[in-house]
Amino acid sequence: MENAIDDVLNEVARADVSQLPKSEWHARFAYVSDGDSYFDLVGRKEYTRSVFNALYRHEPKLQSIHAERRIDPALWFDENRRARGGYTLQGITFAAGDENLVSRNGEVYGNRWKDARPASMAGDASIWLKHVERMVPHEGEREHVLNVMAYKRQHPNVKINHAVLHGGCPGSGKDTMWSPFLWSIGGPRNVNVEVVRHDELLGQWGYALESEVLVVNELRQHNRMDKRGFENTLKPLIAAPPEFLQVNRKNQHPYYAVNRLLMLAFSNERAAISLPHDDRRWFVLWSDAPRMDEANAAALWRWYHDGGFEIVAGWLDARDVSQFNPGATPMCTDAKLALCDLALSNAETYVQNMAENRTGEFARGIVCAPLNLLAMRIIKSNADAPKINRDSIILALKAAGWVDRGMCHSRKFSTKRHIFCAPEYSEKSASELRNMVEQPVTLTVVK
């Protein structure tokens, strides 16, 4: 116990920059003009002017070069910065995988990211791989998951341009499966790994964006939420562009982090988030595995703490990911198709079925705006129809694979109409589609 306390105290002493003599200040710190602050080039931390003064308040004989008077440490640093070769930075950033100084558009920024990847070692990772297979029995899906883990471990400076959603029953072992990967990124303290609830993603502060992996626990979209609004809010975090994300901080100047984070979400809900059928930014898994046996779970975690974490990290280091494309659209899984279907409202599902089966107003494989009038005709023709509006028709047509061809006209019909067509008509010209619109509809009433 005493040795452990001594180790902690020694670590604190090593990290205590207040012990640094003033002769080394300009080699250790750089002035940040955007925030009137000081950036630690070694520890990669930013100190406000008041904090810098507090750290070195004990320093004697800090005399101004302009007059015989004692001055604050920060002012002494400023007055002597040029003579002692100190750096001046434009601002601060968080750029995973880059050095402590980052050049952007001819200006230099201090990089708050610091690699926390622990050392790995060779060994037999089969006990972990067996658990991965239990959670992800589909080989293609499992290979993708392992590639995501290994690529993020090996390439912190590259954005994986999609999120991962892993759902399953409570206690099945989802966290247990992903824990060695998270350890391989941030070690036992989860440095550069931020764990949040889904509602925290909508907050005004951006501290969670200072991460390589953003873990969202218990992802569940509330019924009162705008279904598409929540998904759209997450898009900038999941995929780049945008190349930069604004990090808002209390009582400090905001800055822009380079968008390289990977979003990993967990849920016990099949319909954790509403996604359109044409989504390209989510890789969705669902584990049918039952609750994990307590004895097996305990044995696996003992192995983790007895060197298993390091062995898995070594396995991820050795995995060949040269053929993995981090910017590609991930494979569409059965779990994702089910999630997209569950995300549809009753009205959207009703219209989707009509569009797919070519019944009613959709019998000829083509419809046109105004969609509000189309909704009224559907409701009038079908006594069992739910409340349908323009937005529900647009989402339902997307789900059914219909194509938005925009404004179309022809030589015969010069007035433009906004046209949607079935997939088999997607190669027809705008003129052909415009002529088809004027053909009479043979209605098939849905009972």
C-alpha positions as CSV (number, residue, x, y, z in Angstrom):
1,M,0.0,0.0,0.0
2,E,2.8,2.4,0.9
3,N,4.6,1.6,-2.4
4,A,1.4,2.4,-4.3
5,I,1.1,5.8,-2.5
6,D,4.7,6.5,-3.2
7,D,4.3,5.8,-6.9
8,V,1.3,8.2,-7.1
9,L,3.2,10.9,-5.3
10,N,6.2,10.4,-7.6
11,E,4.0,10.7,-10.6
12,V,2.4,13.9,-9.2
13,A,5.9,15.3,-8.6
14,R,7.0,14.5,-12.2
15,A,3.9,16.2,-13.6
16,D,4.2,19.3,-11.3
17,V,5.3,22.1,-13.7
18,S,5.5,24.5,-10.8
19,Q,8.9,23.0,-9.8
20,L,10.3,24.1,-13.2
21,P,13.0,26.9,-12.8
22,K,12.3,30.1,-14.8
23,S,15.4,29.4,-16.9
24,E,13.4,26.5,-18.6
25,W,10.0,28.2,-18.9
26,H,10.5,29.4,-22.5
27,A,11.6,25.9,-23.6
28,R,8.6,24.3,-21.9
29,F,5.8,26.8,-22.6
30,A,4.5,28.7,-25.6
31,Y,2.3,31.8,-25.6
32,V,-1.2,31.3,-27.1
33,S,-2.5,34.6,-28.7
34,D,-6.1,33.4,-29.2
35,G,-6.7,32.7,-25.5
36,D,-4.0,34.9,-23.9
37,S,-2.7,31.6,-22.3
38,Y,0.3,29.4,-22.1
39,F,0.7,26.0,-23.7
40,D,2.8,23.2,-22.1
41,L,4.7,21.7,-25.0
42,V,5.5,18.5,-23.0
43,G,2.3,17.9,-21.0
44,R,0.2,19.4,-23.8
45,K,-2.0,21.4,-21.3
46,E,-3.1,25.0,-21.5
47,Y,-2.8,27.3,-18.6
48,T,-4.6,30.7,-18.4
49,R,-2.6,33.8,-17.4
50,S,-4.0,33.7,-13.9
51,V,-3.2,30.0,-13.4
52,F,0.4,30.5,-14.8
53,N,0.9,33.3,-12.3
54,A,-0.4,31.1,-9.5
55,L,1.9,28.3,-10.4
56,Y,5.0,30.5,-10.2
57,R,3.9,33.0,-7.5
58,H,6.8,31.6,-5.4
59,E,9.5,32.6,-7.9
60,P,11.6,35.5,-6.5
61,K,13.4,38.3,-8.4
62,L,11.0,38.5,-11.4
63,Q,12.0,42.0,-12.5
64,S,10.7,43.9,-15.5
65,I,13.2,44.7,-18.3
66,H,11.6,48.1,-18.6
67,A,11.7,49.3,-14.9
68,E,13.1,48.3,-11.6
69,R,9.9,46.7,-10.2
70,R,8.7,43.2,-9.5
71,I,6.2,41.8,-12.0
72,D,4.0,38.7,-12.3
73,P,5.5,35.5,-13.8
74,A,3.3,35.7,-16.9
75,L,4.4,39.2,-17.7
76,W,8.1,38.3,-17.1
77,F,7.6,35.4,-19.5
78,D,6.1,37.8,-22.1
79,E,8.8,40.4,-21.7
80,N,11.6,37.8,-22.2
81,R,9.9,35.6,-24.8
82,R,11.7,37.0,-27.8
83,A,15.2,37.1,-26.2
84,R,14.9,33.5,-24.9
85,G,13.6,32.0,-28.1
86,G,10.1,31.3,-26.9
87,Y,7.2,30.3,-29.2
88,T,4.0,32.2,-30.0
89,L,1.1,30.1,-31.1
90,Q,-2.1,31.2,-32.9
91,G,-4.3,28.9,-30.8
92,I,-5.0,25.4,-29.5
93,T,-6.4,22.3,-31.3
94,F,-6.9,18.6,-30.7
95,A,-5.4,16.6,-33.5
96,A,-5.1,12.9,-32.8
97,G,-1.9,11.4,-34.2
98,D,-0.1,14.7,-34.7
99,E,2.9,16.2,-32.9
100,N,2.7,18.8,-30.1
101,L,2.7,21.6,-32.7
102,V,0.4,21.6,-35.7
103,S,0.6,23.9,-38.7
104,R,-2.7,25.0,-40.3
105,N,-3.0,27.6,-43.1
106,G,0.4,29.0,-42.3
107,E,-0.3,29.4,-38.5
108,V,0.9,27.2,-35.7
109,Y,-1.3,25.6,-33.0
110,G,-0.6,23.8,-29.8
111,N,-2.0,20.2,-29.9
112,R,-3.7,19.1,-26.8
113,W,-3.8,15.4,-27.9
114,K,-1.2,13.2,-26.3
115,D,-0.8,9.6,-27.2
116,A,-1.9,7.4,-24.3
117,R,-1.6,4.0,-26.1
118,P,-0.1,1.5,-23.6
119,A,2.6,-0.9,-24.6
120,S,1.4,-4.2,-26.1
121,M,2.8,-7.7,-26.0
122,A,2.5,-10.9,-28.0
123,G,0.4,-13.7,-26.8
124,D,-2.6,-16.0,-27.3
125,A,-5.8,-13.8,-27.7
126,S,-8.1,-16.7,-28.5
127,I,-10.1,-16.3,-25.3
128,W,-11.1,-12.8,-26.3
129,L,-11.6,-13.8,-30.0
130,K,-13.9,-16.6,-28.8
131,H,-16.0,-14.0,-26.9
132,V,-16.0,-11.7,-30.0
133,E,-17.3,-14.6,-32.1
134,R,-20.0,-15.3,-29.5
135,M,-21.2,-11.7,-29.7
136,V,-20.8,-11.3,-33.5
137,P,-21.3,-14.8,-35.1
138,H,-21.6,-13.4,-38.7
139,E,-18.1,-13.6,-40.1
140,G,-18.4,-10.5,-42.4
141,E,-19.6,-8.4,-39.6
142,R,-17.0,-9.7,-37.2
143,E,-14.2,-9.0,-39.7
144,H,-15.4,-5.4,-40.0
145,V,-15.5,-4.9,-36.3
146,L,-12.0,-6.3,-35.8
147,N,-10.7,-4.1,-38.7
148,V,-12.3,-1.0,-37.1
149,M,-10.6,-1.8,-33.8
150,A,-7.2,-2.5,-35.3
151,Y,-7.2,0.5,-37.7
152,K,-8.1,2.9,-34.9
153,R,-5.3,1.5,-32.7
154,Q,-2.8,1.7,-35.6
155,H,-3.9,5.0,-37.2
156,P,-5.0,7.7,-34.7
157,N,-4.5,10.4,-37.3
158,V,-7.1,9.0,-39.7
159,K,-10.9,9.4,-39.4
160,I,-13.0,6.2,-39.7
161,N,-16.0,7.8,-41.5
162,H,-18.8,5.9,-39.8
163,A,-20.1,5.1,-36.3
164,V,-20.6,1.7,-34.8
165,L,-23.9,0.8,-32.9
166,H,-23.8,-2.4,-31.0
167,G,-27.1,-3.5,-29.5
168,G,-28.1,-6.6,-27.6
169,C,-29.8,-7.8,-24.4
170,P,-28.5,-6.4,-21.1
171,G,-25.5,-8.3,-19.6
172,S,-24.7,-10.2,-22.8
173,G,-21.1,-9.0,-22.9
174,K,-21.0,-6.0,-25.2
175,D,-18.9,-3.9,-22.9
176,T,-16.7,-6.9,-22.1
177,M,-16.1,-7.4,-25.8
178,W,-15.1,-3.8,-26.5
179,S,-13.1,-3.1,-23.3
180,P,-9.7,-4.4,-24.5
181,F,-10.0,-2.1,-27.6
182,L,-10.8,0.9,-25.5
183,W,-7.9,0.0,-23.2
184,S,-5.6,-0.2,-26.2
185,I,-6.5,3.4,-27.0
186,G,-6.4,5.0,-23.6
187,G,-4.9,2.6,-21.1
188,P,-6.4,1.9,-17.6
189,R,-7.5,5.5,-17.2
190,N,-9.3,5.7,-20.6
191,V,-7.3,8.7,-21.8
192,N,-8.7,10.0,-25.1
193,V,-11.8,7.9,-24.6
194,E,-14.9,9.9,-23.5
195,V,-18.0,8.1,-22.2
196,V,-21.3,10.0,-22.4
197,R,-25.0,9.5,-22.3
198,H,-26.9,10.3,-25.5
199,D,-28.5,13.4,-24.0
200,E,-25.1,14.9,-23.2
201,L,-24.3,15.0,-26.9
202,L,-26.9,17.8,-27.2
203,G,-25.2,20.0,-24.5
204,Q,-23.5,23.3,-25.2
205,W,-20.0,22.2,-24.0
206,G,-17.7,20.3,-26.3
207,Y,-15.3,18.5,-23.9
208,A,-16.4,15.1,-25.2
209,L,-15.0,16.1,-28.6
210,E,-11.4,16.0,-27.1
211,S,-11.3,12.3,-27.7
212,E,-10.3,9.6,-30.2
213,V,-13.2,7.3,-29.3
214,L,-16.6,8.8,-28.2
215,V,-18.6,6.1,-26.3
216,V,-22.3,6.7,-26.1
217,N,-23.9,4.4,-23.5
218,E,-27.6,3.4,-23.6
219,L,-28.4,5.1,-26.8
220,R,-32.1,5.5,-26.9
221,Q,-34.0,8.1,-28.8
222,H,-36.9,9.5,-26.8
223,N,-40.3,9.6,-28.5
224,R,-40.5,13.4,-27.9
225,M,-37.4,13.9,-30.0
226,D,-37.4,15.0,-33.6
227,K,-36.6,11.7,-35.2
228,R,-34.5,13.0,-38.0
229,G,-33.2,16.0,-35.9
230,F,-31.2,13.7,-33.5
231,E,-29.6,11.8,-36.3
232,N,-28.7,15.0,-38.1
233,T,-27.1,16.3,-34.9
234,L,-24.8,13.4,-34.7
235,K,-23.7,13.4,-38.4
236,P,-20.9,16.0,-38.0
237,L,-19.4,13.9,-35.3
238,I,-19.6,10.7,-37.2
239,A,-18.2,11.7,-40.6
240,A,-15.9,14.3,-42.1
241,P,-16.5,16.8,-43.5
242,P,-16.7,18.9,-41.4
243,E,-13.0,18.7,-41.0
244,F,-13.1,20.6,-37.7
245,L,-15.4,20.5,-34.6
246,Q,-15.8,23.5,-32.3
247,V,-14.9,22.8,-28.7
248,N,-16.7,25.1,-26.3
249,R,-15.2,25.5,-22.8
250,K,-16.3,27.3,-19.7
251,N,-14.6,30.6,-19.2
252,Q,-12.0,29.8,-21.9
253,H,-11.6,30.6,-25.6
254,P,-13.3,28.0,-27.8
255,Y,-11.1,26.2,-30.3
256,Y,-11.5,23.8,-33.3
257,A,-10.5,20.1,-32.9
258,V,-9.6,18.1,-36.0
259,N,-12.5,15.7,-36.7
260,R,-10.9,12.3,-36.2
261,L,-13.0,10.7,-33.5
262,L,-14.8,7.4,-33.7
263,M,-18.3,7.1,-32.3
264,L,-19.1,3.8,-30.6
265,A,-22.7,3.5,-29.3
266,F,-24.3,0.8,-27.1
267,S,-28.0,0.1,-26.7
268,N,-30.4,-2.5,-25.4
269,E,-33.1,-1.2,-27.7
270,R,-33.7,-2.5,-31.3
271,A,-34.9,1.0,-32.4
272,A,-32.1,2.9,-30.6
273,I,-32.1,5.7,-33.2
274,S,-34.1,6.7,-36.2
275,L,-32.1,6.1,-39.4
276,P,-33.3,6.6,-43.0
277,H,-32.9,3.5,-45.3
278,D,-30.3,5.3,-47.4
279,D,-28.0,6.1,-44.4
280,R,-24.3,5.7,-45.1
281,R,-22.8,6.5,-41.7
282,W,-23.8,3.8,-39.2
283,F,-22.6,0.2,-38.9
284,V,-25.2,-1.6,-36.8
285,L,-24.7,-4.8,-34.9
286,W,-27.3,-6.8,-32.9
287,S,-26.1,-9.6,-30.6
288,D,-28.6,-12.3,-29.9
289,A,-26.3,-13.8,-27.2
290,P,-28.0,-14.3,-23.9
291,R,-26.8,-12.8,-20.6
292,M,-23.2,-13.8,-20.0
293,D,-22.5,-16.5,-17.5
294,E,-21.0,-14.9,-14.3
295,A,-18.2,-17.4,-14.0
296,N,-17.2,-17.0,-17.6
297,A,-17.3,-13.2,-17.3
298,A,-15.2,-13.3,-14.2
299,A,-12.6,-15.6,-15.8
300,L,-12.4,-13.4,-18.9
301,W,-11.9,-10.3,-16.8
302,R,-9.2,-12.0,-14.7
303,W,-7.4,-12.8,-17.9
304,Y,-7.7,-9.2,-19.0
305,H,-6.1,-7.9,-15.8
306,D,-3.4,-10.6,-15.9
307,G,-2.0,-9.4,-19.2
308,G,-4.9,-10.0,-21.5
309,F,-5.4,-6.3,-22.2
310,E,-1.8,-6.1,-23.4
311,I,-2.2,-9.3,-25.5
312,V,-5.3,-8.0,-27.3
313,A,-3.5,-4.7,-28.0
314,G,-0.6,-6.7,-29.5
315,W,-3.1,-8.7,-31.6
316,L,-4.6,-5.4,-32.9
317,D,-1.1,-4.1,-33.7
318,A,-0.3,-7.2,-35.7
319,R,-3.6,-7.3,-37.7
320,D,-3.2,-6.4,-41.4
321,V,-5.6,-3.5,-42.1
322,S,-3.9,-2.4,-45.4
323,Q,-7.1,-3.3,-47.3
324,F,-9.5,-1.6,-44.9
325,N,-10.9,1.7,-46.3
326,P,-11.8,4.0,-43.4
327,G,-13.8,6.3,-45.7
328,A,-16.0,3.7,-47.3
329,T,-19.7,3.2,-46.5
330,P,-19.9,0.3,-44.1
331,M,-21.8,-2.9,-45.0
332,C,-25.6,-2.9,-44.4
333,T,-26.5,-5.5,-41.8
334,D,-29.8,-7.2,-41.1
335,A,-29.7,-5.4,-37.7
336,K,-29.6,-2.0,-39.6
337,L,-32.4,-2.9,-41.9
338,A,-34.5,-3.9,-38.9
339,L,-33.6,-0.6,-37.1
340,C,-34.6,1.4,-40.2
341,D,-37.9,-0.3,-40.5
342,L,-38.7,0.2,-36.8
343,A,-37.8,3.9,-37.2
344,L,-40.7,4.4,-39.6
345,S,-44.0,5.8,-38.2
346,N,-47.3,4.1,-38.9
347,A,-48.0,6.5,-41.8
348,E,-44.6,6.0,-43.3
349,T,-44.9,2.2,-43.1
350,Y,-48.4,2.4,-44.7
351,V,-47.2,4.4,-47.6
352,Q,-44.0,2.3,-48.0
353,N,-46.1,-0.8,-48.4
354,M,-48.3,0.9,-51.0
355,A,-45.2,2.1,-52.9
356,E,-43.4,-1.3,-52.8
357,N,-46.6,-3.2,-53.8
358,R,-47.6,-0.7,-56.5
359,T,-51.1,-0.2,-55.2
360,G,-53.4,2.8,-55.1
361,E,-51.8,6.0,-56.1
362,F,-48.5,4.2,-56.7
363,A,-49.8,1.6,-59.1
364,R,-48.1,3.1,-62.2
365,G,-44.7,3.5,-60.4
366,I,-44.7,7.3,-60.6
367,V,-46.1,10.1,-58.5
368,C,-45.6,13.9,-58.5
369,A,-46.0,16.9,-56.2
370,P,-47.9,18.5,-54.5
371,L,-47.5,15.6,-52.1
372,N,-50.0,17.1,-49.6
373,L,-52.7,16.6,-52.2
374,L,-51.4,13.1,-52.8
375,A,-51.7,12.4,-49.1
376,M,-55.3,13.7,-49.1
377,R,-56.2,11.4,-52.0
378,I,-54.6,8.3,-50.2
379,I,-56.6,9.1,-47.0
380,K,-59.8,9.6,-49.0
381,S,-59.4,6.3,-51.0
382,N,-58.5,4.2,-48.0
383,A,-60.7,4.1,-44.9
384,D,-58.0,2.4,-42.8
385,A,-55.2,4.9,-43.7
386,P,-53.5,6.7,-40.8
387,K,-52.7,10.4,-40.8
388,I,-50.4,10.9,-43.7
389,N,-48.6,14.1,-44.7
390,R,-45.9,15.3,-47.1
391,D,-43.0,14.4,-44.9
392,S,-44.2,10.9,-44.3
393,I,-44.6,10.3,-48.0
394,I,-41.0,11.5,-48.7
395,L,-39.5,9.2,-46.0
396,A,-41.7,6.3,-47.2
397,L,-40.6,6.7,-50.8
398,K,-36.9,6.7,-49.7
399,A,-37.5,3.5,-47.7
400,A,-39.2,1.9,-50.7
401,G,-36.2,2.7,-52.9
402,W,-38.1,5.2,-55.1
403,V,-36.0,8.0,-56.8
404,D,-36.5,11.7,-56.5
405,R,-36.0,13.0,-60.1
406,G,-36.6,16.6,-59.3
407,M,-38.4,19.0,-61.6
408,C,-39.3,17.4,-65.0
409,H,-40.9,18.7,-68.2
410,S,-41.2,17.5,-71.8
411,R,-41.9,18.9,-75.3
412,K,-45.5,18.0,-74.9
413,F,-45.9,19.2,-71.3
414,S,-43.8,22.3,-70.8
415,T,-44.9,22.9,-67.2
416,K,-42.5,21.4,-64.7
417,R,-43.6,18.8,-62.1
418,H,-41.6,17.4,-59.2
419,I,-41.5,13.7,-59.9
420,F,-40.7,10.6,-57.8
421,C,-40.4,7.2,-59.6
422,A,-40.0,3.5,-58.8
423,P,-36.5,2.0,-59.1
424,E,-37.3,0.3,-62.4
425,Y,-38.0,3.7,-64.0
426,S,-34.9,5.5,-62.7
427,E,-33.1,5.2,-66.1
428,K,-36.0,6.9,-68.0
429,S,-35.4,10.4,-69.2
430,A,-37.1,13.4,-67.5
431,S,-39.2,13.9,-70.6
432,E,-40.5,10.3,-70.5
433,L,-41.4,10.6,-66.8
434,R,-43.2,13.9,-67.4
435,N,-45.3,12.3,-70.1
436,M,-46.1,9.3,-67.8
437,V,-47.4,11.6,-65.1
438,E,-50.3,12.7,-67.4
439,Q,-51.4,9.1,-67.9
440,P,-54.6,8.2,-66.0
441,V,-54.2,6.3,-62.7
442,T,-55.8,2.9,-62.3
443,L,-56.4,2.8,-58.6
444,T,-56.1,-0.3,-56.6
445,V,-57.8,0.3,-53.3
446,V,-56.0,-1.1,-50.2
447,K,-58.5,-2.6,-47.7
